[in-house]
Amino acid sequence: MTDYSMMHPSSRVWVYQSDHEISDENAELLKSEILNFVTQWTAHNKALKAWGQLIENRFIVLMVDESQAGASGCSIDKSVAFVKYCEEKAAVNFFDRFNFAYRVGDKIESADRTEFELLFKNGELTDETIVFNNLVNSKTEFEEKWQIALGESWHRNFV
């Protein structure tokens, strides 16, 4: 696996969010699986300069520096199949795009679209609440816009 600091700022990023926190036991298993996957991830039999991590026992983040070799359709398909495998191993859902994660102090919570809207209407979430923008596309966006105030995020359209 390539060291995160060696990944180019324009490296392509995919963020998969679990519908709930992953147990420590399953997290350790996934961390090992992620390391194995990114070490062996290829496009057209060419090794990808890749990085991956399980963050906060909730997010799988995969990154490819496409200056060396681009992620092709088949390599992206491999990553999706890998995340589905992780989903089964950890008994979580990584593909519900309307499950929104947000910070409450040091803790990360999540809610489906309806609950998220109610939390906002009840004042439990505000425009200052930090949400996770899993639509970031590059390392730079990941560093600057992954954790963002709800009022500045696309999430605002749902409240």
C-alpha positions as CSV (number, residue, x, y, z in Angstrom):
1,M,0.0,0.0,0.0
2,T,1.2,3.5,-0.9
3,D,1.8,5.8,2.1
4,Y,-1.0,8.4,2.2
5,S,1.5,11.3,2.1
6,M,2.8,10.0,-1.2
7,M,-0.7,10.1,-2.9
8,H,-1.0,13.0,-5.4
9,P,-3.5,15.7,-4.4
10,S,-5.6,14.9,-7.5
11,S,-5.8,11.2,-6.5
12,R,-9.2,9.8,-7.1
13,V,-11.3,8.9,-4.0
14,W,-14.2,6.7,-3.1
15,V,-15.8,6.9,0.3
16,Y,-18.2,4.1,1.5
17,Q,-20.1,4.8,4.7
18,S,-21.5,2.1,6.9
19,D,-25.0,2.5,8.2
20,H,-23.7,2.0,11.7
21,E,-20.5,1.8,13.6
22,I,-18.5,-1.3,13.0
23,S,-17.5,-3.4,16.0
24,D,-13.8,-3.3,17.0
25,E,-13.5,-7.0,16.1
26,N,-14.9,-6.6,12.6
27,A,-12.9,-3.3,12.2
28,E,-9.7,-5.2,12.8
29,L,-10.7,-7.8,10.2
30,L,-11.6,-5.1,7.6
31,K,-8.4,-3.2,8.2
32,S,-6.5,-6.3,7.2
33,E,-8.7,-7.0,4.2
34,I,-8.4,-3.4,3.0
35,L,-4.6,-3.5,3.2
36,N,-4.6,-6.8,1.2
37,F,-7.0,-5.3,-1.4
38,V,-5.2,-2.1,-2.1
39,T,-1.8,-3.9,-2.2
40,Q,-3.1,-6.2,-4.9
41,W,-5.5,-3.8,-6.7
42,T,-4.8,-3.7,-10.5
43,A,-6.1,-2.1,-13.7
44,H,-5.4,-4.2,-16.8
45,N,-2.9,-6.3,-14.9
46,K,-0.9,-3.1,-13.9
47,A,-0.6,-2.4,-10.1
48,L,-2.4,0.7,-9.0
49,K,-0.7,3.3,-6.8
50,A,-3.4,2.9,-4.1
51,W,-4.2,3.6,-0.5
52,G,-7.1,2.5,1.6
53,Q,-8.3,2.8,5.2
54,L,-11.1,2.1,7.6
55,I,-11.8,5.4,9.3
56,E,-13.7,5.8,12.6
57,N,-14.9,2.2,12.3
58,R,-17.5,3.5,9.8
59,F,-15.9,4.6,6.5
60,I,-14.0,2.7,3.9
61,V,-11.9,5.2,2.0
62,L,-10.1,4.0,-1.2
63,M,-7.7,6.2,-3.2
64,V,-5.9,5.8,-6.5
65,D,-3.2,8.0,-7.8
66,E,-4.1,8.0,-11.5
67,S,-0.9,9.8,-12.6
68,Q,0.7,6.3,-12.6
69,A,-2.2,4.2,-13.9
70,G,-5.9,5.1,-14.1
71,A,-8.6,3.1,-12.4
72,S,-10.5,1.4,-15.2
73,G,-14.0,0.1,-15.3
74,C,-12.9,-3.4,-14.3
75,S,-10.7,-2.1,-11.4
76,I,-13.6,0.0,-10.1
77,D,-15.8,-3.1,-10.4
78,K,-13.2,-5.0,-8.3
79,S,-13.4,-2.3,-5.6
80,V,-17.2,-2.4,-5.5
81,A,-17.1,-6.2,-5.2
82,F,-14.5,-5.8,-2.5
83,V,-16.7,-3.3,-0.5
84,K,-19.7,-5.7,-0.9
85,Y,-17.5,-8.4,0.5
86,C,-16.6,-6.1,3.5
87,E,-20.3,-5.4,3.9
88,E,-21.1,-9.1,4.4
89,K,-18.1,-9.6,6.7
90,A,-19.1,-6.7,9.0
91,A,-22.9,-7.1,8.7
92,V,-23.4,-3.5,7.7
93,N,-24.7,-1.6,4.6
94,F,-22.1,0.5,2.7
95,F,-24.3,1.4,-0.2
96,D,-27.2,3.4,1.3
97,R,-26.5,6.8,0.0
98,F,-29.4,8.3,2.0
99,N,-27.9,7.3,5.3
100,F,-26.3,10.5,6.5
101,A,-23.4,10.6,9.0
102,Y,-22.8,13.6,11.3
103,R,-20.8,14.5,14.3
104,V,-22.1,14.9,17.8
105,G,-19.1,16.0,19.8
106,D,-16.5,13.2,19.4
107,K,-19.1,10.7,18.3
108,I,-20.4,9.9,14.8
109,E,-24.1,9.2,14.4
110,S,-26.1,8.4,11.3
111,A,-29.7,8.8,10.3
112,D,-31.8,7.9,7.3
113,R,-33.1,10.8,5.2
114,T,-36.4,11.1,7.1
115,E,-34.8,11.0,10.5
116,F,-32.1,13.4,9.4
117,E,-34.8,15.9,8.3
118,L,-36.6,15.5,11.6
119,L,-33.4,16.0,13.6
120,F,-32.9,19.3,11.8
121,K,-36.5,20.5,12.2
122,N,-36.2,19.7,16.0
123,G,-33.0,21.7,16.3
124,E,-30.8,18.7,17.1
125,L,-28.9,19.4,13.9
126,T,-28.1,22.9,12.7
127,D,-26.3,24.4,9.8
128,E,-23.1,24.2,11.9
129,T,-23.4,20.4,12.5
130,I,-20.5,18.6,10.8
131,V,-21.6,16.1,8.2
132,F,-19.6,13.7,6.0
133,N,-19.6,14.6,2.3
134,N,-19.0,11.1,0.8
135,L,-19.2,12.6,-2.7
136,V,-15.7,14.0,-2.6
137,N,-13.7,12.9,-5.7
138,S,-10.1,13.8,-5.0
139,K,-7.6,13.7,-2.1
140,T,-7.7,17.5,-1.9
141,E,-11.5,17.4,-1.7
142,F,-11.3,14.6,0.9
143,E,-9.0,16.7,3.1
144,E,-10.9,20.0,2.7
145,K,-14.5,19.0,2.1
146,W,-15.2,15.6,3.5
147,Q,-16.1,16.9,6.9
148,I,-18.1,20.0,6.3
149,A,-20.8,22.1,8.0
150,L,-24.3,21.0,7.0
151,G,-25.1,24.5,5.8
152,E,-22.3,24.3,3.2
153,S,-23.1,20.7,2.1
154,W,-25.4,19.1,-0.4
155,H,-27.1,17.6,2.7
156,R,-28.8,20.9,3.2
157,N,-31.1,20.1,0.3
158,F,-32.7,17.4,2.4
159,V,-33.7,19.5,5.4
